[in-house]
């Protein structure tokens, strides 16, 4: 992200991306919860299963030993989302705004779960033979894509002019 003029329409674009992220996350979680009331894990592809997991930690189950109360994780997530919203509004590029908004939307999607269930609903499992990634959800995916977009933006954005 370069120093300079704030991107026009950043708030509108950011709010749209945040809303889409939350809606997609919560809708897929509701489908997963309804499905797993009567079914076990399902193999979708040789490397992809859908299975229900309750995450009491942060993204991808980190710090998931249950030692940190859900309300503490929710407050930390809200504080981070507030800081990222400020960064989003200061962003000078569309890719930066979208990146920050995806992270905010993902964080808020998981905060909703902590408030409703005391844990985050995860259901996507990627694996290969005996190796597997921790079970995750659409919110975690939005957060990951958002981080990648911010990194791309920071690596490929033009530096601000320093000439006087």
C-alpha positions in Angstrom: 0.0 0.0 0.0 1.4 3.3 -1.0 1.1 6.6 0.9 -1.0 9.0 -1.0 -4.6 9.7 -1.9 -7.3 7.5 -0.5 -9.1 5.5 -3.1 -12.5 7.0 -4.0 -15.3 4.7 -3.1 -13.2 2.7 -0.7 -16.0 2.6 2.0 -18.7 1.4 -0.5 -16.5 -1.2 -2.1 -15.2 -2.4 1.3 -18.7 -2.7 2.8 -19.9 -4.7 -0.2 -17.0 -7.1 0.0 -17.4 -7.4 3.8 -21.2 -8.2 3.4 -20.6 -10.7 0.7 -17.9 -12.5 2.8 -20.1 -12.7 5.9 -23.2 -13.8 3.9 -21.2 -16.5 2.0 -19.6 -17.7 5.3 -22.7 -17.8 7.3 -24.8 -19.4 4.6 -22.3 -22.2 4.0 -22.1 -22.8 7.7 -25.8 -23.1 8.0 -25.9 -25.6 5.1 -23.1 -27.6 6.8 -24.8 -27.6 10.2 -28.1 -28.8 8.6 -26.4 -31.5 6.6 -24.3 -32.8 9.5 -27.3 -33.2 11.7 -28.1 -36.4 9.8 -24.9 -37.2 7.9 -21.3 -38.0 8.6 -18.3 -36.7 6.6 -18.6 -36.7 2.9 -15.9 -37.1 0.3 -16.3 -34.5 -2.4 -13.0 -35.0 -4.3 -10.1 -37.4 -3.6 -8.4 -34.5 -1.7 -11.5 -32.7 -0.3 -13.9 -33.8 2.4 -16.7 -31.9 4.1 -16.8 -32.8 7.8 -18.1 -30.9 10.9 -15.5 -29.5 13.3 -15.9 -27.0 16.2 -12.9 -24.7 16.4 -12.3 -23.1 19.8 -9.1 -21.5 18.6 -8.3 -19.0 15.8 -8.0 -19.5 12.1 -7.2 -23.1 11.1 -7.6 -24.2 14.8 -4.4 -22.5 16.1 -4.5 -22.0 19.9 -7.5 -24.3 19.9 -6.9 -26.0 23.3 -9.9 -24.2 24.7 -7.8 -22.2 27.2 -8.9 -18.8 25.8 -12.6 -18.0 26.3 -14.6 -17.4 23.1 -15.5 -13.9 24.2 -11.8 -13.0 24.5 -11.1 -14.2 21.0 -14.2 -12.4 19.8 -13.1 -9.1 21.4 -9.6 -9.5 19.9 -11.1 -10.2 16.5 -13.3 -7.1 16.7 -10.3 -4.9 17.7 -8.3 -6.2 14.8 -11.3 -5.7 12.4 -11.5 -2.1 13.6 -7.8 -1.5 12.9 -8.1 -3.2 9.5 -11.2 -1.1 8.7 -9.1 2.0 9.3 -6.4 0.6 7.0 -9.0 -0.2 4.4 -10.3 3.3 4.4 -6.7 4.6 4.0 -5.9 2.2 1.1 -5.0 3.8 -2.2 -5.8 0.8 -4.4 -8.8 -1.4 -5.2 -6.9 -4.6 -4.4 -5.9 -3.2 -1.0 -9.5 -2.3 -0.1 -10.7 -5.8 -1.2 -7.9 -7.5 0.7 -8.7 -5.6 3.9 -12.4 -6.1 3.5 -12.0 -9.9 3.0 -10.1 -10.2 6.2 -12.6 -8.1 8.1 -15.5 -10.1 6.6 -13.9 -13.4 7.5 -13.1 -12.2 11.1 -16.6 -11.0 11.6 -18.0 -14.3 10.2 -16.1 -16.2 12.8 -17.0 -13.7 15.6 -20.7 -14.4 14.8 -20.0 -18.1 15.4 -18.3 -17.4 18.7 -21.2 -15.3 19.8 -23.9 -17.9 18.7 -22.1 -21.2 19.4 -19.1 -20.4 21.6 -16.9 -21.9 18.8 -16.4 -21.5 15.1 -18.1 -23.9 12.6 -15.5 -25.5 10.3 -16.3 -28.0 7.6 -13.8 -28.0 4.8 -11.0 -30.6 4.9 -8.1 -30.7 2.4 -5.9 -33.7 2.5 -3.5 -35.9 0.5 -2.9 -39.5 1.6 -2.0 -39.2 5.4 -1.4 -35.4 5.3 -4.2 -32.9 5.9 -4.7 -29.3 6.5 -6.7 -28.3 9.6 -10.5 -28.1 8.9 -11.5 -24.6 7.9 -14.4 -22.5 6.6 -15.2 -19.8 4.1 -14.3 -17.1 6.6 -10.8 -18.6 7.0 -10.6 -18.7 3.2 -11.6 -15.0 2.9 -8.9 -14.1 5.5 -6.2 -16.0 3.6 -7.2 -14.5 0.3 -7.3 -11.1 1.9 -3.8 -11.4 3.3 -2.5 -12.6 -0.1 -4.1 -9.6 -1.8 -2.6 -7.2 0.6 0.8 -8.7 0.1 0.4 -8.5 -3.7 -0.7 -4.9 -3.3 2.3 -4.0 -1.1 4.8 -5.8 -3.4 3.5 -4.4 -6.7 2.3 -0.9 -5.8 4.2 2.1 -7.0 6.2 3.8 -4.3 5.2 7.3 -3.4 7.2 10.1 -4.9 9.8 11.6 -2.5 11.0 14.4 -4.7 10.4 18.0 -3.6 
